[in-house]
Amino acid sequence: MATFPSTVVEEFSSENPRITYIINKLMSSQMIEFWQIGIYYETGNRMNHSVKANSYKFSYQNWNVAFEPEVYLNGSDMPLNKDMYVVDFINGIVTLNIDLEPGDNVQCSYNFCYFPLYQLEGYITRALSVCNTAGDSMYTEYTLDNAPAIFDGIMADLSISMCMEKLLLDYDLWKGRLIFAIGAESLYSGSDNISGQLETIKRNCEERAYKSLDNPKLRVGQLLSYPTRWYWEAIHSGIGLRGGMHGNGAYGLVRGLKINKGVYTGAGNLLGY
């Protein structure tokens, strides 16, 4: 599968081509660095059960296949040969094909994507729900298959905002702090600089999205019908045709009518205009 230029991230491929387009074309420029996070020389946790006694699980899953992991044994500077282990890229597990002694430990350098495809698909689906209901105009019931193209940029911004929201939550819950922390002090106290940057990205995406959603013409333009022949005849000639059970009847435009100024006398007569 093709990768994004100058990265180790493979292009996403969803069952829904609309989602694939939004992720690869509209979200990638801002999200690419969150899709290729490098972890270096992490010591894995040995999975002590009979089936995978030589398997070691690492902190993060969803490893990028285009990045070749490097596996080390007992803190060695020399990586093991590739035929000495098997990598489970989805679950972040390395299984060694050699005999190990009690107390042996394994280190690995790898690269992973923070947001797997199923999460991005969920964010885009939620974003479409927001597009259908937000703003002051009427709600709509668009799906990913028939939503207007003008929604794509809004869904991308809202999805990026949701990604930043998850990063901030994970950061507060320590998971992300291990990645983005700068120095030991920031590891325990949290880096205001990092959280501030994530907040800025989140806020900017939300402002762009909701500015579009607040436009009352955003969804109205998609619901109006095209003008009919009867409409144009009434505009240009003052006489339109109205269909009825006995054929077409002619009617004209009332020009200069002042509401509440005339007096209706019955029998179709309107005086005072």
Backbone as CSV, one residue per row, in Angstrom:
resi,resn,N_x,N_y,N_z,CA_x,CA_y,CA_z,C_x,C_y,C_z
1,MET,0.849,-1.198,0.000,0.000,0.000,0.000,0.882,1.246,0.000
2,ALA,0.448,2.268,-0.705,1.232,3.495,-0.819,1.291,4.228,0.509
3,THR,2.407,4.924,0.723,2.572,5.725,1.930,2.485,7.203,1.574
4,PHE,2.193,8.024,2.579,2.236,9.463,2.373,3.684,9.869,2.091
5,PRO,3.897,10.844,1.224,5.264,11.229,0.862,6.131,11.557,2.071
6,SER,7.341,11.021,2.073,8.354,11.294,3.103,7.905,10.870,4.496
7,THR,7.063,9.852,4.594,6.600,9.347,5.881,6.652,7.829,5.870
8,VAL,6.360,7.237,7.036,6.225,5.783,7.127,4.761,5.401,7.328
9,VAL,3.856,6.301,7.001,2.421,6.094,7.214,1.767,5.648,5.915
10,GLU,1.146,4.484,5.965,0.408,4.020,4.800,-0.912,4.777,4.673
11,GLU,-1.317,5.036,3.445,-2.592,5.702,3.227,-3.727,4.840,3.775
12,PHE,-4.705,5.501,4.356,-5.825,4.791,4.952,-6.773,4.295,3.859
13,SER,-7.420,3.188,4.130,-8.371,2.624,3.177,-9.592,2.135,3.934
14,SER,-10.649,2.941,3.907,-11.903,2.589,4.570,-12.839,1.920,3.572
15,GLU,-13.812,1.187,4.093,-14.822,0.604,3.226,-15.670,1.682,2.568
16,ASN,-15.744,2.839,3.205,-16.483,3.965,2.636,-15.494,4.904,1.943
17,PRO,-15.573,5.063,0.630,-14.610,5.911,-0.088,-14.646,7.375,0.351
18,ARG,-15.776,7.824,0.845,-15.891,9.212,1.329,-14.977,9.406,2.538
19,ILE,-14.983,8.447,3.451,-14.122,8.523,4.633,-12.659,8.466,4.221
20,THR,-12.336,7.587,3.277,-10.956,7.491,2.791,-10.474,8.835,2.256
21,TYR,-11.329,9.496,1.471,-10.971,10.800,0.904,-10.758,11.841,1.995
22,ILE,-11.664,11.910,2.959,-11.555,12.922,4.010,-10.270,12.736,4.814
23,ILE,-9.944,11.487,5.152,-8.744,11.231,5.957,-7.487,11.526,5.162
24,ASN,-7.382,10.948,3.959,-6.137,11.037,3.193,-5.898,12.412,2.584
25,LYS,-6.958,13.092,2.183,-6.790,14.360,1.469,-6.990,15.591,2.353
26,LEU,-7.884,15.516,3.316,-8.236,16.716,4.079,-7.637,16.742,5.485
27,MET,-7.438,15.587,6.093,-6.941,15.548,7.467,-5.440,15.312,7.560
28,SER,-4.851,14.718,6.556,-3.467,14.247,6.656,-2.460,15.368,6.913
29,SER,-2.661,16.538,6.318,-1.674,17.605,6.459,-1.486,18.034,7.908
30,GLN,-2.564,17.997,8.701,-2.463,18.386,10.099,-2.215,17.202,11.038
31,MET,-2.571,16.018,10.594,-2.535,14.865,11.487,-1.346,13.940,11.263
32,ILE,-0.569,14.174,10.237,0.447,13.192,9.839,1.441,12.897,10.953
33,GLU,1.828,13.896,11.733,2.806,13.659,12.795,2.224,12.836,13.935
34,PHE,0.911,12.861,14.094,0.270,12.027,15.104,0.078,10.600,14.607
35,TRP,0.305,10.396,13.319,0.183,9.071,12.729,1.533,8.366,12.611
36,GLN,2.616,9.035,12.998,3.936,8.403,12.937,4.774,8.843,14.148
37,ILE,4.447,8.292,15.294,5.126,8.631,16.538,6.172,7.559,16.817
38,GLY,7.412,7.993,16.973,8.498,7.053,17.186,8.735,6.764,18.667
39,ILE,8.896,5.507,18.999,9.252,5.065,20.345,10.576,4.315,20.230
40,TYR,11.549,4.676,21.059,12.890,4.135,20.890,13.363,3.418,22.154
41,TYR,13.815,2.201,21.938,14.458,1.383,22.963,13.562,1.190,24.190
42,GLU,12.302,0.921,23.943,11.383,0.638,25.050,11.514,-0.822,25.475
43,THR,11.510,-1.052,26.768,11.557,-2.411,27.294,10.148,-2.976,27.361
44,GLY,9.951,-4.139,26.756,8.636,-4.741,26.715,8.304,-5.528,27.970
45,ASN,7.035,-5.798,28.165,6.564,-6.615,29.281,6.365,-8.048,28.810
46,ARG,7.054,-8.970,29.476,6.982,-10.363,29.064,5.609,-10.939,29.375
47,MET,5.037,-11.630,28.403,3.730,-12.238,28.560,3.934,-13.649,29.090
48,ASN,3.798,-13.818,30.396,4.150,-15.069,31.059,2.996,-16.062,31.043
49,HIS,2.772,-16.674,29.915,1.863,-17.806,29.858,2.409,-18.794,28.827
50,SER,1.899,-19.983,28.837,2.525,-21.081,28.123,2.604,-20.877,26.616
51,VAL,1.575,-20.232,26.048,1.548,-20.120,24.594,2.546,-19.080,24.090
52,LYS,2.658,-17.945,24.820,3.513,-16.858,24.359,4.566,-16.520,25.408
53,ALA,5.268,-17.528,25.869,6.271,-17.294,26.903,7.424,-16.436,26.399
54,ASN,7.651,-16.437,25.101,8.730,-15.634,24.520,8.200,-14.351,23.880
55,SER,7.000,-13.954,24.248,6.392,-12.765,23.662,6.464,-11.592,24.630
56,TYR,6.687,-10.414,24.063,6.791,-9.189,24.845,5.833,-8.156,24.261
57,LYS,5.031,-7.579,25.144,4.043,-6.575,24.725,4.558,-5.185,25.075
58,PHE,4.353,-4.251,24.147,4.840,-2.880,24.337,3.669,-1.919,24.528
59,SER,3.992,-0.703,24.905,2.972,0.231,25.406,1.912,0.605,24.384
60,TYR,2.283,0.688,23.127,1.363,1.211,22.121,1.162,0.200,21.006
61,GLN,-0.019,0.247,20.425,-0.378,-0.661,19.349,-0.449,0.106,18.025
62,ASN,-0.951,-0.584,17.015,-1.149,0.042,15.699,0.173,0.549,15.114
63,TRP,1.169,-0.332,15.062,2.492,0.034,14.549,2.441,0.226,13.042
64,ASN,3.242,1.171,12.565,3.333,1.422,11.127,4.213,0.356,10.480
65,VAL,3.630,-0.347,9.533,4.324,-1.461,8.885,5.511,-0.974,8.066
66,ALA,5.425,0.244,7.538,6.511,0.756,6.703,7.773,1.075,7.500
67,PHE,7.665,1.107,8.819,8.832,1.322,9.678,9.283,-0.038,10.212
68,GLU,10.520,-0.413,9.944,11.041,-1.704,10.380,11.502,-1.622,11.830
69,PRO,10.830,-2.339,12.739,11.245,-2.280,14.149,12.642,-2.853,14.351
70,GLU,13.306,-2.364,15.386,14.606,-2.897,15.785,14.454,-3.513,17.178
71,VAL,14.856,-4.769,17.313,14.659,-5.517,18.549,16.025,-5.822,19.164
72,TYR,16.132,-5.597,20.467,17.381,-5.804,21.188,17.126,-6.750,22.365
73,LEU,18.162,-7.472,22.766,18.052,-8.409,23.879,18.963,-7.977,25.016
74,ASN,18.388,-7.830,26.191,19.140,-7.521,27.420,20.000,-6.263,27.309
75,GLY,19.437,-5.225,26.667,20.130,-3.946,26.606,21.298,-3.881,25.663
76,SER,21.425,-4.830,24.767,22.530,-4.838,23.814,22.410,-3.664,22.845
77,ASP,23.551,-3.245,22.323,23.565,-2.188,21.309,23.328,-2.738,19.907
78,MET,23.435,-4.036,19.755,23.274,-4.667,18.449,21.874,-5.266,18.343
79,PRO,21.108,-4.873,17.338,19.765,-5.443,17.173,19.826,-6.903,16.749
80,LEU,18.794,-7.645,17.100,18.701,-9.044,16.697,18.422,-9.142,15.198
81,ASN,18.829,-10.276,14.621,18.504,-10.521,13.218,17.002,-10.658,13.047
82,LYS,16.498,-10.267,11.908,15.055,-10.245,11.677,14.434,-11.633,11.741
83,ASP,15.224,-12.684,11.464,14.679,-14.037,11.506,14.609,-14.596,12.918
84,MET,14.983,-13.785,13.920,14.980,-14.240,15.305,13.721,-13.813,16.055
85,TYR,12.823,-13.106,15.381,11.601,-12.648,16.045,10.495,-12.413,15.022
86,VAL,9.269,-12.361,15.527,8.089,-12.071,14.715,7.373,-10.888,15.350
87,VAL,6.930,-9.955,14.531,6.288,-8.738,15.021,4.794,-8.774,14.722
88,ASP,3.994,-8.540,15.744,2.556,-8.334,15.596,2.321,-6.822,15.579
89,PHE,2.213,-6.255,14.374,2.126,-4.807,14.222,0.822,-4.243,14.783
90,ILE,-0.238,-5.002,14.730,-1.537,-4.495,15.183,-1.571,-4.357,16.700
91,ASN,-1.079,-5.374,17.406,-1.171,-5.411,18.868,0.099,-4.974,19.582
92,GLY,1.159,-4.670,18.836,2.395,-4.219,19.461,3.091,-5.304,20.270
93,ILE,3.233,-6.497,19.703,3.841,-7.631,20.392,5.000,-8.175,19.565
94,VAL,6.105,-8.446,20.229,7.268,-9.064,19.593,7.471,-10.448,20.208
95,THR,7.521,-11.466,19.371,7.726,-12.843,19.826,9.064,-13.351,19.315
96,LEU,9.938,-13.759,20.223,11.262,-14.239,19.848,11.219,-15.724,19.503
97,ASN,12.046,-16.092,18.512,12.134,-17.486,18.091,13.329,-18.198,18.714
98,ILE,13.896,-17.641,19.742,15.082,-18.221,20.380,14.748,-18.526,21.832
99,ASP,15.552,-19.401,22.438,15.359,-19.744,23.847,15.798,-18.592,24.730
100,LEU,15.007,-18.318,25.744,15.314,-17.229,26.661,15.541,-17.770,28.060
101,GLU,16.312,-17.037,28.824,16.567,-17.381,30.215,15.655,-16.547,31.117
102,PRO,15.373,-17.042,32.327,14.605,-16.222,33.276,15.309,-14.890,33.525
103,GLY,14.555,-13.813,33.484,15.129,-12.488,33.708,15.571,-11.782,32.448
104,ASP,15.543,-12.470,31.287,15.883,-11.794,30.033,14.847,-10.709,29.732
105,ASN,15.305,-9.633,29.146,14.382,-8.573,28.745,14.645,-8.170,27.306
106,VAL,13.634,-7.614,26.697,13.694,-7.267,25.274,13.339,-5.797,25.109
107,GLN,14.151,-5.109,24.297,13.885,-3.721,23.959,13.511,-3.633,22.477
108,CYS,12.717,-2.612,22.162,12.291,-2.453,20.766,12.114,-0.977,20.436
109,SER,12.540,-0.620,19.253,12.270,0.714,18.687,11.236,0.530,17.581
110,TYR,10.147,1.289,17.655,9.063,1.122,16.688,8.402,2.464,16.424
111,ASN,7.475,2.475,15.493,6.759,3.679,15.103,5.281,3.334,14.999
112,PHE,4.418,4.144,15.614,2.999,3.792,15.626,2.113,4.982,15.294
113,CYS,0.881,4.643,14.912,-0.147,5.635,14.610,-1.060,5.758,15.815
114,TYR,-1.195,6.979,16.341,-1.992,7.176,17.557,-3.474,6.923,17.323
115,PHE,-3.935,7.159,16.092,-5.365,7.049,15.807,-5.597,5.967,14.752
116,PRO,-6.024,4.784,15.169,-6.333,3.735,14.186,-7.537,4.119,13.342
117,LEU,-7.707,3.407,12.254,-8.751,3.739,11.292,-10.139,3.745,11.917
118,TYR,-10.438,2.772,12.766,-11.792,2.688,13.313,-12.139,3.928,14.143
119,GLN,-11.146,4.534,14.803,-11.410,5.755,15.559,-11.700,6.915,14.619
120,LEU,-10.915,7.050,13.561,-11.130,8.136,12.609,-12.487,7.991,11.926
121,GLU,-12.870,6.759,11.613,-14.194,6.536,11.023,-15.294,6.976,11.988
122,GLY,-15.114,6.668,13.262,-16.110,7.077,14.252,-16.203,8.586,14.388
123,TYR,-15.055,9.270,14.366,-15.066,10.733,14.477,-15.763,11.369,13.281
124,ILE,-15.508,10.856,12.086,-16.130,11.431,10.892,-17.640,11.197,10.918
125,THR,-18.061,10.042,11.381,-19.498,9.764,11.489,-20.156,10.712,12.488
126,ARG,-19.494,10.949,13.619,-20.017,11.905,14.599,-20.045,13.318,14.018
127,ALA,-19.017,13.666,13.252,-18.959,14.997,12.653,-20.122,15.220,11.693
128,LEU,-20.488,14.183,10.937,-21.628,14.316,10.031,-22.907,14.557,10.814
129,SER,-23.049,13.895,11.963,-24.228,14.123,12.798,-24.296,15.573,13.250
130,VAL,-23.145,16.163,13.581,-23.111,17.581,13.959,-23.524,18.447,12.779
131,CYS,-23.009,18.122,11.590,-23.361,18.902,10.402,-24.866,18.857,10.137
132,ASN,-25.481,17.754,10.447,-26.915,17.606,10.200,-27.777,18.389,11.182
133,THR,-27.233,18.695,12.349,-28.074,19.281,13.404,-27.632,20.651,13.888
134,ALA,-26.384,21.028,13.688,-25.885,22.292,14.230,-26.385,23.474,13.402
135,GLY,-26.256,24.673,13.972,-26.654,25.884,13.272,-28.109,26.231,13.506
136,ASP,-28.511,27.370,12.968,-29.861,27.881,13.191,-30.856,27.444,12.120
137,SER,-30.361,26.876,11.029,-31.281,26.467,9.971,-31.852,25.087,10.274
138,MET,-32.660,24.568,9.374,-33.327,23.287,9.616,-32.321,22.147,9.680
139,TYR,-32.701,21.087,10.385,-31.820,19.934,10.452,-31.977,19.103,9.184
140,THR,-30.969,18.303,8.896,-30.998,17.438,7.725,-30.710,16.009,8.166
141,GLU,-30.847,15.089,7.240,-30.615,13.679,7.538,-29.668,13.069,6.503
142,TYR,-28.617,13.813,6.174,-27.653,13.317,5.203,-26.878,12.129,5.764
143,THR,-26.462,11.255,4.875,-25.552,10.172,5.215,-24.226,10.423,4.518
144,LEU,-23.255,9.592,4.809,-21.960,9.743,4.147,-22.056,9.510,2.648
145,ASP,-23.105,8.845,2.213,-23.251,8.551,0.788,-23.875,9.694,0.002
146,ASN,-24.678,10.537,0.667,-25.356,11.591,-0.093,-25.132,13.004,0.451
147,ALA,-24.304,13.156,1.466,-24.032,14.501,2.003,-23.338,15.356,0.944
148,PRO,-23.668,16.643,0.869,-23.036,17.517,-0.130,-21.542,17.656,0.124
149,ALA,-20.806,17.900,-0.939,-19.348,17.993,-0.837,-18.903,19.116,0.083
150,ILE,-19.746,20.137,0.246,-19.391,21.265,1.102,-19.229,20.836,2.558
151,PHE,-19.773,19.690,2.917,-19.644,19.181,4.279,-18.263,18.580,4.558
152,ASP,-17.514,18.220,3.522,-16.274,17.465,3.718,-15.262,18.214,4.585
153,GLY,-15.031,19.483,4.273,-14.084,20.267,5.053,-14.523,20.445,6.495
154,ILE,-15.837,20.612,6.697,-16.359,20.754,8.052,-16.170,19.461,8.832
155,MET,-16.470,18.332,8.206,-16.290,17.048,8.874,-14.823,16.801,9.204
156,ALA,-13.926,17.226,8.320,-12.499,17.056,8.583,-12.069,17.880,9.798
157,ASP,-12.489,19.138,9.851,-12.122,19.998,10.983,-12.683,19.458,12.296
158,LEU,-13.941,19.042,12.281,-14.543,18.513,13.501,-13.852,17.221,13.939
159,SER,-13.448,16.397,12.989,-12.761,15.142,13.323,-11.387,15.417,13.918
160,ILE,-10.672,16.388,13.370,-9.361,16.755,13.935,-9.543,17.279,15.352
161,SER,-10.590,18.076,15.564,-10.872,18.577,16.901,-11.121,17.439,17.881
162,MET,-11.841,16.416,17.450,-12.089,15.257,18.312,-10.797,14.498,18.603
163,CYS,-9.900,14.446,17.626,-8.595,13.811,17.853,-7.810,14.569,18.925
164,MET,-7.824,15.897,18.848,-7.109,16.691,19.847,-7.733,16.522,21.230
165,GLU,-9.050,16.392,21.259,-9.744,16.171,22.528,-9.292,14.854,23.166
166,LYS,-9.149,13.815,22.350,-8.677,12.529,22.873,-7.231,12.634,23.354
167,LEU,-6.396,13.346,22.598,-4.999,13.516,23.012,-4.910,14.231,24.353
168,LEU,-5.711,15.267,24.518,-5.704,15.997,25.792,-6.159,15.111,26.939
169,LEU,-7.179,14.297,26.685,-7.658,13.390,27.723,-6.598,12.349,28.064
170,ASP,-5.988,11.755,27.043,-4.939,10.761,27.290,-3.739,11.390,27.980
171,TYR,-3.454,12.628,27.620,-2.321,13.326,28.229,-2.564,13.515,29.729
172,ASP,-3.779,13.909,30.072,-4.127,14.080,31.480,-4.125,12.751,32.229
173,LEU,-4.409,11.661,31.491,-4.451,10.341,32.113,-3.122,9.590,31.966
174,TRP,-2.048,10.297,31.655,-0.679,9.785,31.627,-0.301,9.046,30.357
175,LYS,-1.245,8.478,29.663,-0.860,7.661,28.518,-0.085,8.463,27.485
176,GLY,-0.647,9.612,27.102,0.036,10.421,26.115,1.196,11.203,26.678
177,ARG,1.193,11.428,27.980,2.250,12.223,28.593,3.612,11.563,28.416
178,LEU,3.645,10.241,28.385,4.902,9.530,28.203,5.508,9.808,26.831
179,ILE,4.654,10.152,25.858,5.148,10.423,24.512,5.589,11.868,24.371
180,PHE,4.737,12.790,24.820,4.957,14.198,24.532,5.725,14.946,25.616
181,ALA,5.982,14.300,26.752,6.684,14.987,27.836,8.095,15.370,27.408
182,ILE,8.534,16.506,27.874,9.886,16.985,27.583,10.629,17.081,28.908
183,GLY,11.479,16.104,29.179,12.234,16.102,30.431,11.456,15.451,31.557
184,ALA,12.204,15.077,32.610,11.600,14.354,33.728,10.573,15.204,34.469
185,GLU,10.850,16.510,34.601,9.929,17.368,35.347,8.580,17.447,34.652
186,SER,8.601,17.573,33.320,7.353,17.655,32.576,6.591,16.342,32.617
187,LEU,7.312,15.242,32.768,6.663,13.947,32.823,5.712,13.861,34.003
188,TYR,6.100,14.439,35.143,5.283,14.338,36.345,4.307,15.507,36.489
189,SER,4.687,16.663,35.987,3.821,17.832,36.163,2.943,18.102,34.949
190,GLY,3.344,17.571,33.797,2.605,17.872,32.576,3.179,19.106,31.924
191,SER,3.298,19.101,30.608,3.879,20.228,29.887,2.782,21.162,29.412
192,ASP,2.746,22.356,29.967,1.743,23.335,29.555,1.894,23.685,28.093
193,ASN,3.134,23.637,27.590,3.369,23.975,26.197,2.685,22.984,25.270
194,ILE,2.811,21.696,25.575,2.203,20.671,24.746,0.685,20.762,24.791
195,SER,0.116,20.820,25.985,-1.336,20.880,26.097,-1.876,22.158,25.471
196,GLY,-1.132,23.250,25.568,-1.552,24.502,24.948,-1.602,24.397,23.434
197,GLN,-0.626,23.710,22.846,-0.619,23.528,21.393,-1.793,22.671,20.938
198,LEU,-2.077,21.623,21.678,-3.213,20.772,21.332,-4.523,21.538,21.455
199,GLU,-4.640,22.356,22.491,-5.839,23.171,22.666,-6.008,24.153,21.516
200,THR,-4.897,24.724,21.048,-4.959,25.685,19.944,-5.451,25.023,18.670
201,ILE,-4.914,23.841,18.358,-5.356,23.112,17.169,-6.841,22.788,17.281
202,LYS,-7.244,22.317,18.429,-8.645,21.957,18.666,-9.548,23.169,18.480
203,ARG,-9.170,24.297,19.082,-9.998,25.495,19.015,-10.091,26.030,17.586
204,ASN,-8.974,26.052,16.870,-8.984,26.565,15.503,-9.884,25.735,14.600
205,CYS,-9.823,24.421,14.743,-10.669,23.546,13.923,-12.144,23.757,14.255
206,GLU,-12.447,23.878,15.532,-13.841,24.080,15.929,-14.370,25.419,15.421
207,GLU,-13.554,26.461,15.491,-14.000,27.782,15.038,-14.296,27.778,13.545
208,ARG,-13.426,27.129,12.762,-13.669,27.057,11.327,-14.957,26.290,11.031
209,ALA,-15.116,25.164,11.712,-16.284,24.324,11.440,-17.580,25.030,11.809
210,TYR,-17.636,25.590,13.010,-18.892,26.180,13.474,-19.192,27.511,12.790
211,LYS,-18.177,28.167,12.290,-18.431,29.372,11.503,-19.192,29.015,10.238
212,SER,-18.829,27.893,9.631,-19.559,27.425,8.442,-20.948,26.939,8.806
213,LEU,-21.043,26.219,9.913,-22.342,25.665,10.304,-23.327,26.752,10.721
214,ASP,-22.816,27.890,11.184,-23.695,28.988,11.583,-24.247,29.762,10.387
215,ASN,-23.735,29.483,9.207,-24.244,30.138,8.003,-25.627,29.578,7.684
216,PRO,-26.693,30.391,7.757,-28.056,29.861,7.553,-28.285,29.315,6.152
217,LYS,-27.436,29.682,5.190,-27.620,29.222,3.826,-26.884,27.909,3.541
218,LEU,-26.168,27.388,4.555,-25.357,26.193,4.317,-26.202,25.024,3.836
219,ARG,-27.304,24.751,4.539,-28.139,23.611,4.167,-29.355,24.016,3.342
220,VAL,-29.764,25.284,3.425,-30.929,25.722,2.663,-30.693,25.571,1.173
221,GLY,-29.498,25.913,0.736,-29.191,25.839,-0.692,-29.304,24.444,-1.247
222,GLN,-29.172,23.454,-0.376,-29.255,22.081,-0.848,-30.697,21.578,-0.926
223,LEU,-31.643,22.335,-0.355,-33.011,21.853,-0.275,-33.955,22.567,-1.239
224,LEU,-33.566,23.726,-1.773,-34.441,24.467,-2.658,-34.608,23.744,-3.991
225,SER,-35.802,23.857,-4.569,-36.070,23.262,-5.874,-35.658,24.238,-6.968
226,TYR,-35.394,23.701,-8.150,-35.077,24.559,-9.280,-36.335,25.302,-9.726
227,PRO,-36.207,26.542,-10.210,-37.379,27.294,-10.701,-38.053,26.547,-11.853
228,THR,-39.377,26.580,-11.874,-40.135,25.896,-12.920,-40.475,26.857,-14.051
229,ARG,-41.029,26.321,-15.120,-41.442,27.162,-16.254,-42.537,28.134,-15.821
230,TRP,-43.418,27.670,-14.932,-44.505,28.547,-14.485,-43.954,29.740,-13.709
231,TYR,-42.897,29.506,-12.960,-42.305,30.602,-12.194,-41.753,31.662,-13.135
232,TRP,-40.995,31.250,-14.161,-40.386,32.224,-15.062,-41.442,32.962,-15.883
233,GLU,-42.513,32.275,-16.276,-43.569,32.966,-17.025,-44.235,34.034,-16.170
234,ALA,-44.432,33.743,-14.885,-45.043,34.723,-13.995,-44.127,35.915,-13.787
235,ILE,-42.818,35.673,-13.697,-41.863,36.754,-13.478,-41.781,37.675,-14.682
236,HIS,-41.713,37.099,-15.883,-41.455,37.906,-17.071,-42.707,38.522,-17.674
237,SER,-43.837,37.831,-17.587,-45.037,38.340,-18.252,-46.102,38.819,-17.290
238,GLY,-45.934,38.490,-16.038,-46.972,38.842,-15.083,-48.136,37.883,-15.096
239,ILE,-48.069,36.896,-15.966,-49.145,35.912,-16.044,-48.533,34.527,-15.937
240,GLY,-48.954,33.804,-14.963,-48.494,32.428,-14.824,-49.633,31.475,-15.051
241,LEU,-49.310,30.230,-15.112,-50.319,29.208,-15.316,-50.352,28.298,-14.104
242,ARG,-51.530,27.959,-13.701,-51.697,27.090,-12.557,-52.510,25.880,-12.991
243,GLY,-51.972,24.709,-12.733,-52.670,23.504,-13.139,-53.872,23.219,-12.248
244,GLY,-54.930,22.760,-12.814,-56.108,22.397,-12.050,-56.775,21.182,-12.646
245,MET,-57.856,20.751,-12.031,-58.512,19.527,-12.493,-59.204,19.739,-13.832
246,HIS,-59.491,21.010,-14.215,-60.149,21.300,-15.489,-59.181,21.930,-16.487
247,GLY,-57.874,21.761,-16.244,-56.898,22.344,-17.146,-56.129,23.453,-16.472
248,ASN,-55.344,24.208,-17.260,-54.528,25.292,-16.734,-55.340,26.571,-16.648
249,GLY,-55.245,27.247,-15.548,-55.901,28.535,-15.388,-54.880,29.644,-15.284
250,ALA,-55.200,30.804,-15.875,-54.255,31.917,-15.855,-54.461,32.766,-14.613
251,TYR,-53.378,33.272,-14.088,-53.471,34.236,-13.002,-52.306,35.197,-13.137
252,GLY,-52.468,36.388,-12.616,-51.439,37.400,-12.771,-50.860,37.823,-11.447
253,LEU,-49.853,38.692,-11.508,-49.229,39.233,-10.320,-49.952,40.494,-9.882
254,VAL,-50.142,40.677,-8.613,-50.710,41.904,-8.066,-49.561,42.851,-7.790
255,ARG,-49.482,43.927,-8.522,-48.357,44.847,-8.391,-48.753,46.044,-7.520
256,GLY,-47.878,46.465,-6.651,-48.121,47.641,-5.842,-49.062,47.410,-4.683
257,LEU,-49.346,46.156,-4.350,-50.283,45.873,-3.267,-49.679,46.285,-1.930
258,LYS,-50.446,46.980,-1.140,-50.026,47.378,0.195,-50.853,46.606,1.208
259,ILE,-50.195,45.744,1.925,-50.905,44.907,2.876,-51.534,45.775,3.966
260,ASN,-52.768,45.445,4.347,-53.541,46.138,5.381,-54.010,47.525,4.950
261,LYS,-53.730,47.901,3.685,-54.194,49.207,3.222,-55.461,49.100,2.385
262,GLY,-55.687,47.934,1.789,-56.858,47.773,0.938,-58.051,47.249,1.720
263,VAL,-59.197,47.287,1.081,-60.423,46.806,1.703,-61.002,45.712,0.821
264,TYR,-61.135,44.544,1.381,-61.700,43.439,0.605,-63.221,43.524,0.655
265,THR,-63.828,43.616,-0.537,-65.276,43.789,-0.613,-65.999,42.521,-0.988
266,GLY,-65.257,41.455,-1.131,-65.892,40.191,-1.518,-65.931,40.052,-3.016
267,ALA,-66.289,38.863,-3.472,-66.431,38.584,-4.918,-65.151,38.862,-5.668
268,GLY,-64.020,38.732,-4.981,-62.747,38.891,-5.660,-62.324,40.324,-5.840
269,ASN,-62.980,41.283,-5.226,-62.646,42.688,-5.401,-61.811,43.183,-4.220
270,LEU,-60.721,43.869,-4.544,-59.860,44.442,-3.512,-59.685,45.904,-3.835
271,LEU,-60.191,46.784,-2.957,-60.117,48.214,-3.174,-59.029,48.835,-2.308
272,GLY,-58.562,49.981,-2.773,-57.620,50.747,-1.981,-56.165,50.421,-2.258
273,TYR,-55.835,49.961,-3.432,-54.439,49.728,-3.789,-54.171,50.276,-5.168
